[in-house]
């Protein structure tokens, strides 16, 4: 009897260890490692060594991670955890100047309470570069450093913190946060000589747009305009512009929407 009890205990221990090892790495795991003072390179190696991850890298998820002092380098690894396998391949045509450009097109609209589609006519669309998604050449500088998207995100977090401190919870105050973050990202790209990291265009009267000459990489899209009676902001992340392709997107749910103020 004792023999079978011992076998059962050993099996239970093995199964529990296996379950722990197979548990996907999450945002909480990364935050815990950061709080323990573990260096970025060790955290990134951990992220790229596990078989599965369950990261929330939405805008809301990234805000929580930034508030927990997770660095941009770690955030990039969380967004693209499979890059390590790509790095093992032979880097071909890794010079950004030689990459074939892509295009990003789409349609932006809102849906009112009656189910009617309200196109975002003549809205402003901004495409912000986040990271390359490309394998690095041996010895090349890491391309996943600070870029236009991170400048936008840093300013957005700062403005949200300021609104919170001033107890400004107004709808229009929330819209202004996006406007200031976009303006800051544009200033950052100009100051750093990276015009291709911030591209913009206006939609037509049907809410359609197309941005051409987009270098390959991952992007974040922000749109500001009016849909029906509302001023609104739409966002979309994880847009992968592959070489020589046209990426089509559809934004139907504004992240922030306020009743327009009569002029």
BELRAJO-V460862 format. One line per field, one symbol per residue. psi: psi as a letter, one per 30 degrees, with the letter a starting at -180 (. if undefined). Layout:
psi=???
This chain:
psi=eeeeeeeeeeeeeeeeeeeeefkkkleeeeeeeeffgkleeeeeeeeffleklhkjgleeeeeeeefghkleeeeeeeeifgfeeefflkjkhfjeffkklalklakkllkafggkkjkikhlkkkjkkelegkkkkkflkkfhakaeeeeeeeeeeeeeeeeeeghjglefeeeeeeeeeeeeeeeeeeeghifffjkllklafggllkklhjkkaklkkkkkakjbgkklkklklhjjjlkgljkklkjfjkekkkkkkk.
